[in-house]
Amino acid sequence: MNRPWIAFFSQTGGEIADLSEQLGRKPDLIVTNERSERLRTIDDRIEGGSMLPNKPSIAEYREVLKDFDNPIITLHGWLRVVPEEICREYEIYNGHPGLITQYPELKGKDPQVRAFEGKYETAGCVLHRVIPEVDEGQIISEESFNAEGLSLDELFRILKDRSLYMWVNFLEKVL
């Protein structure tokens, strides 16, 4: 039997829709802090889910996760710091669109914009285990590429493709 997969997002949820299509499997639960209309229309490919407030408490996290035994939790633009207790109780992974293995200063919000504005020669993304410290967990995989001369739109597109590739490879193994 497959492990339960729970996916969190705060933005569009498009990555979850793309992953579901490539994996041939939807998450067992989608959790967001976006308004419910947006949750129901993620590319019309994913339906259902749970809502959390903008600053969820530990109890609120536990409430949405209570029905799942040993889930894999993935974060896709979940713009919240997961409480320490939840990080320790669950196996959680995050995709980060900054090559923090080479540029630790890209930890945190909007690393791809900072890399573009800083004219970094190399760009990339990582998949890492979530721990209480932001973007500090064990790196599971990374992808890098030459970013010289790319527009911001091109950089975003390549990062999206590379991130999707890493997620698919990882989730096929653990689910």
C-alpha positions, 0 to 999 in steps of 0.5 A: 500500500502507498504511503499517504501523501499530504501536500501544502501550498500557499500560492497557486498549487500548480506544482501539485497539479503538475506532480499529480499528473506526472505521478498518476496520483493525487495527494491524499490531502491538500492543505492550503491557507488560500481562499477555498475557491482557489483550492477547488480550481487548481488547474481543474486537476485537483479537488478537495482539501483542508484550509488552515489560517494564515498563522496555523497553531500546532493544534491546527496542524495536528487537526488536519494531519490526524487521520494519516499514519506515517504520511510524507508531507510536501511543501509547495510554496507553503509560505509559513514556518512549520512549528518545531513540534510538527517538524519533529513529529512528521516527515516533511520535505520542501522544494526551494528555488535557490541553490542554497548548497552553493549560495547559503544567502539564498535561504528564505523568501524569493531566492530566484529573484535575488539570484537574478538581481544579483546576476548569479552565474549559476542558479538552481533548486534543492529538495530538502528535509524540513527542520525547525530552522528555515531552509536548513534541513538535509538536502535530498537532491539539487539541480543547477544550471548556467543562468548567465543571460537568462531573463527572469521569466526563463529563470522561473521556467527552468527552476520550475522544470528542474524542481518538478523533475526532482519532486517526481524522482523523489516521490516515486521512491518514497510513496 
